[in-house]
Amino acid sequence: SYGFTRPSIVPKFTFPDKSLFNFSTIVFFTNLFNYMTMRAENVIVGRYYGMSDLGAYNRAQSLVSIVASQIVGTYQPVLFSMSSRAQDRQDMIAMVYLNFLSLISLTILPVFLVVAVLSEVVIIGLFGDAWISAIPLLLPLALSQSAQVLAGTVGPILWATGQPEKELKISATAFAVLIVIVGFMSQVSLLAIAWGMFVVHMFRW
C-alpha cells in the first residue's frame, strides 16, 4: 500500500479540524468524570471499611449497576442518532426526550423500585445468607441507579446538538459534590455512604 501511494510519514502535530478535536476532548473528560463518579465510592469504602464491607457493598452495587449500564447502553445510541438527525428541530427533540422519560418511568424504574423494596429477598435469593450485610445497602443503591438511568437520557442529546460542554460541567460538579458528601458520610457508616451516592446521582440528574 505504501509503495503505491507514498504518503508522507513525517509526524503531524496539527489538526485539520480543530472543532472535532475540541469536541472529542470534552467528551473524553466528561466520560472520565462519569467513570470516577461511578468508581470513587468503592475506593472510599475500601479505604475506610476494609475488604469485607467493600465486598458486600460491591455485590449490591454491581447487581443494579450492571442492569443500569445495559439499559443505558441500549437507548443512548438511539437517542444520539435521533437527536443528530433533528438538530434544528428543538420541539421534536424535546418530545423525544419526554417520551423516553415516560417510557423509562413506566417500564424500567418499577424494576429498580421492586429490587429496592424486596432487597432481602433479592440478596438472599441470588447470593445466599453469607451476603446478608449487603441487604440494607441495596435499597439506596437501587434508587441511585434509577436516577442514573434517567440522567443517561440527557448526554446523547447534548452531544448530538453540539453542547457537550454542558454535560462536562454537570459531570465535574457532580464529582465534586460526591467527594464532599461521600467524604463526610464515610465518617458515619457504610449505609450512609450508599445514601450519599443516592443524593449525588439525584443531584446529577
C-alpha positions as CSV (number, residue, x, y, z in Angstrom):
1,S,0.0,0.0,0.0
2,Y,2.8,2.4,0.9
3,G,4.6,1.6,-2.4
4,F,1.5,2.6,-4.4
5,T,0.5,5.7,-2.5
6,R,3.8,7.0,-0.9
7,P,2.1,9.2,1.7
8,S,4.3,11.4,3.9
9,I,5.4,9.6,7.1
10,V,6.5,12.7,8.9
11,P,4.5,13.1,12.2
12,K,1.9,15.8,12.1
13,F,1.1,17.8,15.2
14,T,-1.6,20.0,13.8
15,F,-5.3,19.1,13.5
16,P,-7.1,20.0,10.2
17,D,-10.4,20.1,12.0
18,K,-10.0,21.6,15.5
19,S,-13.7,21.6,16.2
20,L,-13.7,17.8,16.1
21,F,-10.6,17.6,18.3
22,N,-12.2,20.0,20.8
23,F,-15.5,18.0,20.8
24,S,-13.7,14.7,21.4
25,T,-11.6,16.3,24.2
26,I,-14.7,17.5,26.0
27,V,-16.3,14.1,25.6
28,F,-13.2,12.4,26.9
29,F,-13.1,14.4,30.1
30,T,-16.9,14.0,30.5
31,N,-16.6,10.3,30.4
32,L,-13.6,10.4,32.7
33,F,-15.6,12.3,35.4
34,N,-18.5,10.0,34.9
35,Y,-16.2,7.0,35.4
36,M,-14.7,8.4,38.5
37,T,-18.1,9.2,39.9
38,M,-19.1,5.6,39.4
39,R,-15.9,4.2,41.0
40,A,-14.9,6.7,43.7
41,E,-17.3,5.2,46.3
42,N,-15.5,1.8,46.1
43,V,-12.2,3.5,46.8
44,I,-13.6,5.3,49.8
45,V,-15.4,2.2,51.1
46,G,-12.2,0.1,50.7
47,R,-10.1,2.8,52.4
48,Y,-12.3,3.3,55.5
49,Y,-14.1,0.0,55.9
50,G,-11.9,-2.8,54.6
51,M,-12.3,-5.7,52.2
52,S,-15.3,-7.4,53.8
53,D,-17.5,-4.4,53.7
54,L,-16.2,-3.5,50.3
55,G,-17.3,-6.9,49.1
56,A,-20.8,-6.5,50.4
57,Y,-21.1,-3.0,49.0
58,N,-19.7,-4.1,45.6
59,R,-22.1,-7.0,45.3
60,A,-25.1,-4.8,46.0
61,Q,-23.8,-2.1,43.7
62,S,-22.9,-4.5,40.8
63,L,-26.3,-6.2,40.9
64,V,-28.1,-3.0,40.0
65,S,-25.3,-1.1,38.1
66,I,-24.8,-3.9,35.5
67,V,-28.5,-3.8,34.7
68,A,-28.5,0.0,34.5
69,S,-25.4,0.0,32.2
70,Q,-27.1,-2.4,29.8
71,I,-30.2,-0.3,29.7
72,V,-28.4,3.0,29.2
73,G,-26.1,1.4,26.6
74,T,-29.1,0.3,24.6
75,Y,-31.0,3.5,24.4
76,Q,-28.2,6.1,24.3
77,P,-27.1,5.3,20.7
78,V,-30.7,5.6,19.6
79,L,-31.2,8.9,21.3
80,F,-27.9,10.2,19.8
81,S,-28.9,9.2,16.3
82,M,-32.4,10.6,16.6
83,S,-31.2,13.9,18.0
84,S,-28.4,14.2,15.4
85,R,-31.0,13.9,12.6
86,A,-33.2,16.5,14.2
87,Q,-30.6,19.1,15.4
88,D,-32.6,22.1,14.2
89,R,-36.0,20.9,15.5
90,Q,-35.9,21.6,19.2
91,D,-39.6,20.8,19.5
92,M,-39.0,17.3,18.2
93,I,-36.0,16.7,20.4
94,A,-38.0,17.8,23.4
95,M,-40.8,15.5,22.5
96,V,-38.5,12.5,22.0
97,Y,-36.8,13.3,25.4
98,L,-40.0,13.4,27.3
99,N,-41.3,10.3,25.6
100,F,-38.1,8.4,26.6
101,L,-38.5,9.6,30.2
102,S,-42.1,8.4,30.1
103,L,-41.1,5.0,28.7
104,I,-38.3,4.6,31.3
105,S,-40.6,5.6,34.1
106,L,-43.2,3.1,33.1
107,T,-41.1,0.1,32.3
108,I,-37.6,0.3,33.9
109,L,-38.0,2.4,37.1
110,P,-40.5,-0.1,38.6
111,V,-37.9,-2.9,38.3
112,F,-35.4,-0.9,40.4
113,L,-38.1,0.0,42.9
114,V,-39.1,-3.6,43.3
115,V,-35.4,-4.6,43.9
116,A,-35.2,-1.8,46.5
117,V,-38.3,-2.9,48.3
118,L,-37.5,-6.6,48.2
119,S,-33.8,-6.2,48.8
120,E,-33.7,-9.0,51.4
121,V,-35.4,-11.5,49.0
122,V,-33.1,-10.5,46.1
123,I,-29.8,-10.7,48.0
124,I,-30.6,-14.0,49.8
125,G,-32.2,-15.5,46.7
126,L,-29.2,-14.7,44.5
127,F,-26.2,-14.8,46.8
128,G,-27.3,-16.7,49.9
129,D,-27.1,-16.0,53.7
130,A,-23.4,-15.2,53.5
131,W,-24.2,-11.8,51.9
132,I,-26.9,-10.5,54.3
133,S,-24.7,-7.5,55.1
134,A,-25.5,-6.2,51.6
135,I,-29.3,-6.2,52.2
136,P,-29.6,-2.7,53.7
137,L,-27.2,-1.3,51.0
138,L,-29.3,-2.5,48.1
139,L,-32.2,-0.1,48.8
140,P,-30.3,3.2,48.3
141,L,-28.1,1.7,45.6
142,A,-31.1,0.6,43.5
143,L,-32.6,4.0,43.9
144,S,-29.3,5.6,42.8
145,Q,-29.2,3.5,39.6
146,S,-32.7,4.5,38.8
147,A,-31.5,8.2,38.8
148,Q,-28.5,7.1,36.8
149,V,-30.8,5.6,34.1
150,L,-32.8,8.8,33.9
151,A,-29.7,11.0,33.7
152,G,-28.4,8.9,30.9
153,T,-31.0,10.3,28.6
154,V,-29.5,13.8,28.6
155,G,-25.9,13.2,27.5
156,P,-26.6,11.9,24.0
157,I,-28.9,14.8,23.3
158,L,-26.4,17.4,24.4
159,W,-23.7,15.7,22.3
160,A,-25.8,15.4,19.2
161,T,-26.8,19.1,19.4
162,G,-23.2,20.3,19.8
163,Q,-23.4,21.1,23.5
164,P,-21.1,18.5,25.2
165,E,-19.6,21.2,27.4
166,K,-22.9,21.4,29.4
167,E,-22.6,17.7,30.4
168,L,-18.9,18.2,31.2
169,K,-19.8,21.0,33.7
170,I,-22.5,18.8,35.2
171,S,-20.3,15.8,35.5
172,A,-17.4,17.7,37.0
173,T,-19.7,19.4,39.5
174,A,-21.3,16.1,40.4
175,F,-17.9,14.6,41.1
176,A,-17.0,17.5,43.4
177,V,-20.3,17.0,45.2
178,L,-19.6,13.3,45.5
179,I,-16.2,14.0,47.1
180,V,-17.8,16.3,49.7
181,I,-20.9,14.2,50.5
182,V,-19.3,10.7,50.5
183,G,-16.2,12.0,52.3
184,F,-18.5,13.2,55.1
185,M,-20.7,10.1,55.0
186,S,-17.7,7.9,55.3
187,Q,-17.2,9.1,58.8
188,V,-20.8,8.0,59.7
189,S,-21.4,4.5,58.3
190,L,-21.3,2.2,55.2
191,L,-25.1,2.7,54.8
192,A,-24.6,6.5,55.0
193,I,-22.2,6.2,52.0
194,A,-24.8,4.4,50.0
195,W,-27.4,7.0,50.8
196,G,-24.9,9.7,50.0
197,M,-24.5,8.2,46.5
198,F,-28.2,8.3,46.0
199,V,-28.1,12.1,46.8
200,V,-25.2,12.5,44.3
201,H,-27.0,10.7,41.5
202,M,-30.2,12.6,42.1
203,F,-28.2,15.9,42.1
204,R,-26.6,14.9,38.8
205,W,-29.9,14.0,37.2
